[in-house]
Amino acid sequence: MDLSLEISGISKSYGRYPALNNVSLQAHDKEFLALLGPSGSGKTTLLRVLAGLEKPDAGEVRFGGEDFLSVPVRQRQVGMVFQHYALFRHMTVAQNIAFGLTVRPRSERPSKSEIADRVADLLSLVQLDDMGKRYPAQLSGGQRQRVALARALAIEPKMLLLDEPFGALDAQVRRELRRWLRELHDRAGVTTVFVTHDQEEALDLADRVAIMRDGQLIQLGAPNEVYENPADPFVYDFLGAACRMPGKVEGGRLTVADWVTKAPKGAPEGPVEVFFRPDEVAFAPADGAGLGAEVKAVAQRGPDVRIECVIEGEVFELEAHGPTLPAGVAPGLSLRVKPMRPRVYPRTTVA
Amino acid sequence: MSSSPGSSSIRMPGIAPLLVFASIAAMVLLVVGPLAIVFTEAFSKGLSRFFLEIREPDAVAAIRLTLLVAAISVPLNAVFGIAAAWTVAKFEFRGKSLLLTIIDLPFSISPVVSGLVWVLLFGAQGWFGEWLIDHDVKIIFATTGLVLATVLVTLPFVARELIPLMQDQGSDEESAAITLGADGFTTFWKITIPNIKWALLYGVLLCNARAMGEFGAVSVVSGHIRGMTTTLPLHVEVLYNDYDFVGAFAAASLLASLGLVTLVVKTALEWRHAGELSATRRH
C-alpha cells in the first residue's frame, strides 16, 4: 500500500506548554485513521496542523509526496469538520454546502446550475434532501453535523479531517452516525483522520487507531491489535474498563495475591502490575483456582450481571453474562475469580 | 431566548404595585417631564418661530458641524471597534486585558479630560502648539479638534458591543471558510461581517447618539466660535446663555428627537436580534 500521509517529528508548544512532542505517524491512501486520547493529549492540535490552522514548531508533513506544510490552508483541499459544526449561521443549508464552490476564483468556479446539482447530490448523500432551504438553527445536532460533512465533501477534498464530530451529540445519534460515516468514507474513498476521546467510537470505526497522551503518540495499530495488546497501563486503562492488582513474576510463574498461574508470554520478571478486564473472568467455587473473593452485591442489568466483589480488601466491579455465572452467586458467598487473560506490566516506582 | 432573572415575580402582596407606581412616577417626573418641557418650549411661540430658529445661519452651521463630526468619527470608531474586537476575540496575546482596559478608559474618565488632553497636546501652549502655529495647522478651536475629542469619547461603543459577541462566536466559522478555500477578504465579508452585523449596527447607533450629543469634551476644544466651531449641544448652551429660550429649546428639541429615534431603532434591534446583542446578555 502506498503511503498517503506522512507526519514526522511534529512538535508544537503554546508558551511553555508542549501540545505536541515529536509525533510521527503515517496513514495509507484511503485509510480511516482515528486519533484517540484524553483531552489535552494533543490530538486536536495535530488535526489542526494537518488542516493548516496551526503551524508546528518543528517537523514535517508530507501528503501524496508533497510538502504539505508549505501549502497555504486554502489550497490544501482538506475537508474539515468541527465539533460544534461551525456552520455559517446566516446561510441556508444549500448555501453552506455550496460555499466552497462559490468562493472559487471565477475561472475555476462551476456554473450556477452545476453548483445546484452538486448541492442536490450532496444533500441526498447525507440524507437531507428537503432541507436545503432551512437555516442551521432549524436543524437538530445530528442534521447539522451531516450538513457540515456535506459542506466538507463539496470541495472534493483530498483528505477529510474530523474533530470530535459527534462529541456534541447524544449517544443514540452518535451510534447511528458512526456507521453511516464509515460507509460514507468507504464510498468517497478519501483518507480520513478522525479525532475522538471515545475509545468505543475509535475502535468501532477506524482502520487504525493512534493513541495519544501528553502530546505524544503512545501506540498505533489496528483496533483489534491495540485492544488485545495495549502498550502500557495507560492504554489498557483507556481502552476499556480495567481491574488492576499488584503481582510478581518469578521463573515464569505469576503470583497475584493467593493465586499462582503461568505468566503470560513475554512478561517481565519482578514486581508487576496485573490488569484484567472485568468481564473477562471465570468464576469458580471457593476450593478452585483463582483469586479469593467475597461477593458483596449482585445486580442484574438486562443480559449482564454486575458482581461487586472484595478481593484482597479492595472492591472490584466484575461483569458476567447470565449463562456463564454459576447459579447461586449471592451476597456473602466466597468464591474464586480467575482472570482469563491477565496482562502484566512492569511495576513503575511511581504508582 | 433566555428569560432574564428579573422576569420571575416574587409574591409580596402590596409591595409590587407600590414599587411599580414609584418607578413610573419617578420616570414621569425625571424623564418624560423634562422632555415634554423641551418640546413645549420649542413650540411655545408657534411652529413658524420654531422653523425660523432652526433655519437661522448659526443653527444651520451647528447642525452641519454636528453631522460632519459624527460622519467622520462614527465610521472611524466602527473600523476601530471591528479591528479591536477582532484582535481581542480571535487571538491570544500578552497584554490582552490591558488592551481591554484601555478600550474602556473613555467610559470611566470625565469627557472634559478627554477634551483637555487634546488641548494639552495641540493647544497654543501644548506640546506641539508651537510647531502647529509655525506650520499654520489648526486643530484646537477647529473641526479637527472636535473630531478628535468626539472619537476619543465614543471610542468604546462599537468595540464593547462586538467583543463579547465575537468571543462567544469563536473563530470556527472563519477557520471552516478558509479550509473551504476562501481568502481572508472573502472570509471577512461573507462570514465575519454577516455574523456581527446587528451588533455592529447597534454599536454604531449608540456611538452616533453619543457623538452628536457630546458636550463636555467638545466644549473644551471648541472655543465656542459661533457659526464655526459650535456643535448642536454647544449651540444650545450659547443660546441659553443669551436668554434666547425658544432658540435654545428648538435646538434642544432636535437633539431630543435624535435621542428618541435612537431609542426606537435600538428597541427594535433589541427586540428582533436579542441573541446577538451584548446589552441583552448583561444583567
HADDOCK unambig.tbl for C-alpha pairs under 7 A between the chains (distance, minus, plus):
assign (segid A and resid 73 and name CA) (segid B and resid 178 and name CA) 6.59 0.50 0.50
assign (segid A and resid 73 and name CA) (segid B and resid 179 and name CA) 5.75 0.50 0.50
assign (segid A and resid 74 and name CA) (segid B and resid 178 and name CA) 5.33 0.50 0.50
assign (segid A and resid 74 and name CA) (segid B and resid 179 and name CA) 5.08 0.50 0.50
assign (segid A and resid 74 and name CA) (segid B and resid 180 and name CA) 6.38 0.50 0.50
assign (segid A and resid 74 and name CA) (segid B and resid 181 and name CA) 4.10 0.50 0.50
assign (segid A and resid 74 and name CA) (segid B and resid 182 and name CA) 6.36 0.50 0.50
assign (segid A and resid 75 and name CA) (segid B and resid 181 and name CA) 6.32 0.50 0.50
assign (segid A and resid 77 and name CA) (segid B and resid 179 and name CA) 6.96 0.50 0.50
assign (segid A and resid 78 and name CA) (segid B and resid 179 and name CA) 6.45 0.50 0.50
assign (segid A and resid 79 and name CA) (segid B and resid 179 and name CA) 6.88 0.50 0.50
assign (segid A and resid 80 and name CA) (segid B and resid 176 and name CA) 6.78 0.50 0.50
assign (segid A and resid 80 and name CA) (segid B and resid 179 and name CA) 6.78 0.50 0.50
assign (segid A and resid 86 and name CA) (segid B and resid 172 and name CA) 5.42 0.50 0.50
assign (segid A and resid 86 and name CA) (segid B and resid 173 and name CA) 4.83 0.50 0.50
assign (segid A and resid 86 and name CA) (segid B and resid 176 and name CA) 6.70 0.50 0.50
assign (segid A and resid 87 and name CA) (segid B and resid 173 and name CA) 6.46 0.50 0.50
assign (segid A and resid 88 and name CA) (segid B and resid 173 and name CA) 6.28 0.50 0.50
assign (segid A and resid 88 and name CA) (segid B and resid 191 and name CA) 6.95 0.50 0.50
assign (segid A and resid 90 and name CA) (segid B and resid 194 and name CA) 6.89 0.50 0.50
assign (segid A and resid 90 and name CA) (segid B and resid 195 and name CA) 6.92 0.50 0.50
assign (segid A and resid 100 and name CA) (segid B and resid 180 and name CA) 4.72 0.50 0.50
assign (segid A and resid 100 and name CA) (segid B and resid 181 and name CA) 6.04 0.50 0.50
assign (segid A and resid 103 and name CA) (segid B and resid 181 and name CA) 6.84 0.50 0.50
assign (segid A and resid 103 and name CA) (segid B and resid 182 and name CA) 5.64 0.50 0.50
assign (segid A and resid 104 and name CA) (segid B and resid 181 and name CA) 6.94 0.50 0.50
assign (segid A and resid 155 and name CA) (segid B and resid 180 and name CA) 6.90 0.50 0.50
